[in-house]
Amino acid sequence: MTAHHNAFLLSGSRVDRRTTSLGVYGADGGLLPDCAIRTASWTTLSAAQAGAPSDAPLMFGPALFAGSVDKQFGFVLLNALGRLWALEGLPPETVITYAAKPLARAPGYAVVPAILRGLGLSNPVMITEGALRFETLHTAEERFGECRGGTGEPAFYDWIDRRWPPLGTPDPDRKVYVTRSGLGPKAGRYACEDHLETLLAAEGYQIYRPEAHDVQHQVQTFQAAGKLIFAEGSALHLFALIRQPGQVSAVIHRRDALPDVMLAQMADRPGTPTTALNAVQTLWWPPQRGEHLGLSVLDFDMLHDGLVALGLISGSGWQAPSPAAVDRSLAAGLEPGEQLMDTAQRAGWLKTQREARRKG
């Protein structure tokens, strides 16, 4: 970690869809170390030298450049924590400073303080899309996150374990299924997840909706369980930060392939890596642009066999939902007149949408 007096941040300009020229500079106008942003959705390509913006707000007192944020829980876990270890050597009034990619309509950032307070951090927080000047800015190595392919240095996990100390040995009889059903029918989901919940509840699983609880409650729930099954989603990024030896865990695909960053994180701590179970039989899409909005139909027999093989269920009494139930579940969340598309149809639809935007 290094301290820089009279440093400044420039938001820069758009280079392409995923790249901007944001940069953080010292008093001499030189680019500071440990301030690059490297995420799947945003990368910085900064000028080597820049002049200080005389009209930018001046932040008095100490600040730490902590990386980038957006509105997504998983994004913040992967990209906003890797430099926070440096706070242990800084005064409590240090402002945790994040850059946000400029958007036509700024999202809400409520997830950021929720995660930071869950870590027990009470520092003030600044999120900026524009230029800033600093009386004293601290920069620190990013020891975890997308910039490292989803992995972290041992020193980072030591810091995480000090913030979220393990509760003890996980209880092998405590079982948790982390569901997405509470997100509603318009979210990316499985068809008939309620049916899956019923089957797992009969196996002794607690059906856990993480968005209904604060981060600290989620951490403690995950730490205590000996067996965990996750619907593919951002809660898995949190569990991967705190996974312990003695826990057996699996994630059920919602897509044909899990992101590489998720696969790497699932195996990055000591103990048994989280197993990915791909039982996706068919993937459908609503007429929406988000890549996270797919609806997957699961092969319940294949899922049964995978969970039994891991020792996560006994499998007795396991039944697939009826075709009529699958059809009803797929239709939930569609507006009148909307129809689902298969992957090939969606590719054509997206192409049409892109062409319309270019013309418009």
C-alpha positions in Angstrom: 0.0 0.0 0.0 1.2 3.5 -0.8 0.0 7.0 0.0 -0.3 9.7 -2.6 -0.8 13.4 -1.7 -2.8 15.6 -4.1 -3.8 12.7 -6.3 -6.7 12.8 -8.7 -9.1 10.6 -10.6 -10.3 11.3 -14.1 -13.4 9.5 -15.4 -12.0 9.6 -18.9 -13.9 8.9 -22.1 -15.5 5.8 -23.7 -13.1 3.8 -25.8 -15.5 1.0 -26.7 -18.5 -0.8 -25.2 -16.4 -2.3 -22.4 -13.5 0.1 -22.1 -13.0 3.6 -20.8 -9.9 5.8 -20.2 -10.5 6.3 -16.5 -7.3 6.8 -14.6 -6.0 7.6 -11.2 -2.9 10.0 -11.1 -0.4 11.4 -8.6 0.4 15.0 -8.1 3.0 14.9 -10.9 0.3 13.7 -13.3 1.8 10.2 -13.6 -0.5 7.1 -13.5 -0.7 5.5 -10.1 -0.1 1.8 -9.5 -2.8 -0.7 -8.4 -5.8 1.3 -9.9 -6.5 -0.5 -13.1 -10.0 -1.9 -13.5 -10.2 -5.4 -15.0 -13.7 -6.9 -15.1 -15.8 -8.8 -17.7 -17.9 -5.7 -18.3 -15.5 -2.9 -17.7 -11.8 -2.4 -18.4 -9.7 0.8 -18.2 -7.1 1.9 -20.7 -5.6 4.9 -19.1 -3.3 7.6 -20.4 0.2 7.5 -18.9 0.1 11.2 -18.0 -2.7 13.7 -17.3 -3.4 17.1 -15.8 -5.3 17.7 -12.6 -8.9 18.9 -13.0 -9.0 22.2 -11.1 -12.9 22.2 -10.9 -13.3 18.6 -9.6 -14.5 18.1 -6.0 -11.7 17.8 -3.4 -11.9 15.0 -0.8 -10.3 16.0 2.4 -8.7 13.4 4.7 -7.6 9.9 3.8 -9.2 7.8 1.1 -8.6 4.3 -0.3 -9.1 3.6 -4.0 -11.1 0.3 -3.7 -11.9 -0.5 -7.4 -15.2 -0.6 -9.2 -18.8 -1.3 -8.4 -22.2 -1.7 -10.1 -25.7 -2.7 -8.8 -25.1 -6.5 -9.0 -24.3 -8.4 -5.8 -21.9 -10.8 -7.6 -20.1 -8.0 -9.4 -19.4 -6.2 -6.1 -18.2 -9.4 -4.4 -15.8 -10.1 -7.2 -14.5 -6.6 -7.9 -15.0 -4.4 -4.8 -13.3 -6.4 -2.0 -9.8 -7.2 -3.3 -8.2 -4.0 -2.0 -10.0 -3.6 1.3 -7.4 -5.5 3.2 -5.4 -2.2 3.3 -8.0 -0.7 5.6 -6.4 -2.6 8.5 -3.5 -0.1 8.3 -5.6 3.0 7.8 -7.6 5.3 10.2 -11.4 4.5 10.6 -12.4 7.7 8.8 -10.7 6.6 5.6 -13.2 7.0 2.7 -13.6 3.8 0.7 -13.7 5.2 -2.9 -15.1 3.3 -5.8 -15.4 4.2 -9.5 -18.6 3.4 -11.4 -18.9 3.1 -15.1 -20.9 6.0 -16.5 -24.3 4.9 -17.7 -27.2 6.7 -19.3 -29.3 5.8 -16.3 -27.3 5.4 -13.1 -28.3 2.3 -11.1 -28.8 2.1 -7.4 -25.8 1.0 -5.4 -27.6 -0.2 -2.2 -25.7 -3.6 -2.4 -22.4 -1.8 -1.8 -23.0 -0.6 1.8 -24.9 -3.8 2.5 -21.8 -5.9 1.8 -19.4 -3.5 3.5 -21.5 -3.3 6.6 -21.8 -7.1 6.5 -18.0 -7.2 6.7 -18.2 -5.0 9.8 -16.7 -2.0 8.0 -18.2 1.4 9.1 -16.0 3.6 6.9 -17.7 6.3 4.8 -18.2 5.3 1.2 -17.9 7.3 -2.0 -19.0 6.1 -5.5 -18.1 8.4 -8.3 -18.7 8.4 -12.1 -16.8 11.7 -12.4 -13.5 13.4 -11.5 -12.2 13.7 -8.0 -9.3 15.3 -6.2 -7.8 13.8 -3.0 -5.9 15.3 -0.2 -4.4 11.8 0.5 -5.2 8.8 -1.6 -4.0 5.3 -0.7 -3.6 2.7 -3.4 -3.3 -1.1 -2.7 -2.8 -4.3 -4.6 -5.9 -6.1 -5.7 -5.5 -9.5 -4.1 -8.8 -11.1 -5.2 -11.4 -10.9 -7.9 -12.0 -11.0 -11.6 -8.6 -9.4 -12.2 -7.2 -12.8 -10.9 -9.7 -15.0 -12.7 -11.8 -15.3 -9.6 -9.0 -16.5 -7.3 -7.4 -14.8 -4.3 -4.1 -14.7 -2.5 -3.8 -16.5 0.8 -3.4 -13.1 2.6 -6.7 -12.0 1.2 -8.5 -15.0 2.6 -6.8 -14.4 5.9 -8.4 -11.0 5.9 -11.8 -12.4 5.0 -11.5 -14.9 7.8 -10.8 -12.1 10.3 -13.9 -10.3 9.1 -16.1 -13.4 8.9 -14.5 -15.8 11.3 -15.7 -19.4 10.9 -18.3 -20.5 13.5 -16.7 -23.8 14.1 -16.9 -27.2 12.4 -19.9 -27.3 9.9 -22.7 -29.5 11.0 -22.9 -32.5 8.6 -26.6 -32.8 9.3 -27.5 -29.2 8.5 -28.6 -28.9 4.9 -29.3 -25.7 2.9 -30.7 -25.2 -0.6 -30.1 -21.7 -1.8 -33.0 -20.9 -4.1 -33.7 -18.2 -6.7 -37.5 -18.6 -6.4 -37.8 -15.5 -4.3 -36.6 -13.3 -7.2 -39.9 -13.8 -9.0 -40.9 -15.3 -12.4 -39.2 -12.6 -14.5 -35.7 -13.5 -13.2 -33.5 -16.1 -14.8 -34.6 -19.3 -13.2 -35.4 -23.0 -13.5 -38.8 -24.2 -14.6 -40.6 -25.8 -11.6 -38.1 -24.7 -9.0 -40.9 -24.9 -6.5 -41.1 -28.6 -7.3 -37.4 -28.9 -6.7 -37.8 -27.2 -3.4 -40.4 -29.6 -2.3 -38.2 -32.6 -3.1 -35.2 -31.1 -1.3 -37.3 -30.1 1.7 -38.4 -33.8 2.0 -34.6 -34.6 2.2 -34.3 -32.3 5.2 -33.0 -29.2 3.4 -33.8 -25.7 4.6 -35.0 -23.6 1.6 -33.1 -20.4 1.9 -33.8 -17.2 0.0 -30.6 -15.2 0.4 -32.1 -11.9 -0.7 -34.5 -12.0 2.3 -31.6 -11.8 4.7 -28.7 -9.5 5.4 -25.2 -10.5 4.4 -24.1 -11.4 7.9 -27.1 -13.8 8.2 -26.1 -15.4 4.8 -22.5 -15.8 5.9 -23.5 -17.5 9.2 -26.1 -19.8 7.4 -23.5 -20.9 4.9 -20.8 -21.4 7.4 -22.9 -23.6 9.7 -24.2 -26.0 7.0 -22.4 -29.3 6.2 -24.3 -29.8 2.9 -25.3 -27.0 0.5 -26.9 -27.0 -2.9 -27.0 -23.7 -4.8 -29.2 -22.6 -7.7 -26.7 -20.9 -10.0 -26.5 -17.3 -8.9 -24.5 -14.7 -7.1 -24.9 -16.2 -3.6 -22.4 -18.8 -4.7 -19.7 -16.1 -5.0 -20.3 -15.3 -1.3 -20.2 -19.0 -0.2 -16.9 -19.5 -2.2 -15.3 -16.7 -0.1 -15.9 -18.6 3.1 -16.1 -22.3 2.1 -14.5 -24.6 4.7 -13.1 -28.1 4.9 -15.9 -30.5 5.9 -18.5 -28.9 3.6 -20.0 -30.7 0.6 -21.6 -28.4 -1.9 -23.0 -28.3 -5.4 -24.3 -25.8 -7.8 -27.1 -26.6 -10.4 -26.5 -25.0 -13.8 -29.0 -22.5 -15.2 -27.0 -22.2 -18.4 -25.1 -24.6 -20.6 -21.8 -23.5 -19.1 -20.8 -21.7 -15.9 -18.6 -18.6 -16.1 -14.9 -19.4 -15.8 -14.5 -17.0 -12.9 -17.2 -18.9 -11.0 -15.5 -22.2 -11.7 -12.2 -20.9 -10.5 -13.6 -19.4 -7.3 -15.5 -22.7 -6.5 -12.2 -24.5 -6.1 -10.0 -21.7 -4.6 -10.3 -22.5 -0.9 -9.1 -25.5 1.1 -11.6 -28.4 1.3 -13.8 -30.1 -1.3 -14.5 -27.8 -4.3 -18.1 -27.1 -5.1 -19.3 -29.5 -7.8 -21.1 -28.2 -10.9 -24.1 -30.3 -11.9 -25.3 -29.6 -15.4 -28.8 -31.1 -15.8 -30.1 -28.5 -18.3 -32.3 -30.2 -20.8 -33.6 -27.2 -22.7 -32.9 -23.5 -22.4 -35.6 -20.9 -23.3 -35.4 -17.1 -23.4 -37.9 -14.3 -22.9 -37.8 -11.4 -25.4 -35.3 -9.5 -23.2 -31.7 -8.7 -23.8 -30.1 -9.8 -20.5 -27.9 -12.9 -20.7 -28.9 -13.7 -17.1 -32.6 -14.1 -18.0 -32.6 -17.6 -19.4 -35.2 -20.2 -18.3 -33.8 -23.7 -18.0 -35.8 -26.9 -18.0 -34.0 -29.5 -15.9 -33.6 -33.2 -16.4 -34.7 -34.2 -12.9 -33.5 -37.8 -13.3 -30.0 -36.6 -14.2 -30.1 -34.1 -11.3 -31.2 -36.9 -9.0 -28.3 -39.1 -10.0 -25.7 -36.3 -9.6 -27.0 -35.3 -6.1 -27.1 -38.9 -5.0 -23.5 -39.5 -6.2 -22.3 -36.6 -4.1 -24.1 -37.9 -1.0 -26.3 -34.8 -0.9 -29.6 -36.6 -1.1 -30.9 -40.2 -0.6 -33.1 -39.8 -3.6 -36.1 -41.9 -2.4 -39.4 -40.5 -3.6 -37.8 -38.3 -6.2 -40.2 -37.5 -9.1 -39.9 -35.2 -12.1 -42.6 -32.5 -12.5 -45.3 -33.2 -15.1 -45.0 -31.7 -18.6 -48.1 -29.5 -17.9 -46.4 -28.1 -14.7 -43.3 -27.3 -16.8 -45.3 -25.5 -19.4 -47.1 -23.4 -16.7 -43.8 -22.5 -15.0 -42.2 -21.5 -18.3 -45.2 -19.2 -19.1 -45.0 -17.4 -15.7 -43.6 -13.9 -16.0 -44.4 -13.5 -19.7 -46.5 -10.5 -20.7 -49.6 -11.0 -22.9 -48.5 -11.8 -26.4 -44.9 -12.6 -25.5 -43.4 -16.0 -26.4 -40.3 -17.8 -25.3 -37.5 -18.3 -27.8 -35.0 -21.1 -28.1 -31.3 -20.2 -28.4 -31.2 -20.0 -32.2 -34.4 -17.9 -32.3 -33.0 -15.6 -29.7 -29.8 -15.1 -31.7 -31.9 -13.8 -34.6 -34.0 -11.6 -32.3 -30.9 -10.0 -30.8 -29.5 -9.3 -34.3 -32.7 -7.6 -35.2 -32.6 -5.5 -32.0 -29.0 -4.4 -32.7 -29.9 -3.4 -36.2 -32.9 -1.4 -35.0 -30.8 0.4 -32.4 -28.2 1.3 -35.1 -30.9 2.7 -37.4 -32.7 4.5 -34.5 
